[in-house]
């Protein structure tokens, strides 16, 4: 996230011992005016969207991959410039362990535009 110039706060939750109750408790600390939250077929992505909608009034859900389809869907397409594509690819390259485990996910988004709701 440093490459992208974004601040990050980790919730301290484990992917292995997680549950929706812990996620709700961790997210309830925040009081955003507007929140963008994921949704999709992956249980963690779905939980984030569901919890966000329970906690906050102004939530925009954005879809992540669905099942075997690794392309996000939406009505608005943001087409990145060459410079933005290079930056996106540089950020994706930081996930060394995930590049090995989930290469198909990275290949599906590398150099592609972004889709929004």
MOPEQUI-V289003 format. One record per run of one state. SS is the DSSP state (2 for helix, 1 for strand, 0 for the rest). FROM is the first residue (numbers start at 1). TO is the last residue. If there is no record, write none. Layout:
# MOPEQUI-V289003
ss->(SS	SS)
from->(FROM	FROM)
to->(TO	TO)
This chain:
# MOPEQUI-V289003
ss->(0	2	0	1	0	2	0	1	0	1	0	1	0	1	0	2	0	2	0	2	0	1	0)
from->(1	20	28	35	40	43	56	59	64	66	67	69	70	76	79	82	93	96	102	103	110	114	117)
to->(19	27	34	39	42	55	58	63	65	66	68	69	75	78	81	92	95	101	102	109	113	116	117)
